[in-house]
Amino acid sequence: MTAFDPERYSRQVRFTPLGPEGQARLAGARVAVVGCGALGSVVAMTLVRAGLGFVRIIDRDVPELSNLPRQVLFDEADVAAGVPKAAAAAAHLSRINSGAKIEPVVADLTPTNAETLLGGVDVIVDGTDNFEARFIVNEYACRHGIPWVYGGAIGAEGRVMTVLPGTTACLRCLIPEPPAPGVMPTCDTAGIIGPTAVVVGAIEAAEVIKLIVGATVGLGSRLLACDLWEGVWKTIDLSSLAEQGCATCRGGDFPWLEGRMGTQAAAICGRDAVQVAAARPGAVDLAALAARLQAFGAVTANPWLVRAEVEPGIQVSVFADGRAIVAGTRDESKARAIVARYVGA
Ligand SMILES: [Zn+2]
């Protein structure tokens, strides 16, 4: 068992179901948090405070002012500096708990990098805002038998489901196909209040802690759904779905993980922005790009990205892995054109 500071965690250890053995398991555990926005911030912060030994933070985005009402790991200085969320989160988390190993990964989870980014952890937690990433996580988890926790938050409504591959229903059992674009409410259309994210993130973190300490109570095929505005909490029994299983958790079908499903350009939930994947994955010479973009306007450059306003109201951020985020539009073809024009395909 890994050592931990008994004074620091004395109140947690006093909680009988956790105890010193559970605390030692937390210290030795490795968790990946996929997406570090509203949910991911709460999950990562709660787990690092609880004494998790290793937390990998995977996020593709940079913080904006409109994130601050609910994304508890970021502040105005992070927004001004244009530091990617994964890196900003890691800096804050290291100050919260210097004993935790935090691994920031500034990247979009894709079929190409999923095996690397999700590898070597005991539990995966969903902090994303999109079903494409969730389906990749679900398929990776089912393929490798890794437990994962699904969380969703929109408006005042939250959902949490823990997936134990081979035991419980999986995400595809619950949602056979991801909803088509425009069908489901998003945080753009329906908005979101901060407490929803805090509650859902906290429940997800509790599920992770239970998984790591080996608690079995309350870990079955079920979906927790809450509405903080209406004050309604429901637990929906999914055991009949689990008995049937689906093509992924029973049949070994992994269309998202194998790249047979997915998009190249996608509007980002909660932002007037589109992400454009690199046509050819590979490292970008950020210094050379920064020099080139200076002709169009003020450029922000740091080790992770180069950002410039290339046209009035249109801001492009190019990351070291070649990915770009075009802010100021939700038009995917316009975003692709902007990237082709200023960054090059
Ligand atoms: Zn399934």
Residues whose N, C-alpha, C, O or C-beta is under 5 A from the ligand:
A	BS01	ZN	A169 C170 R172 C173 G245 C246 C249
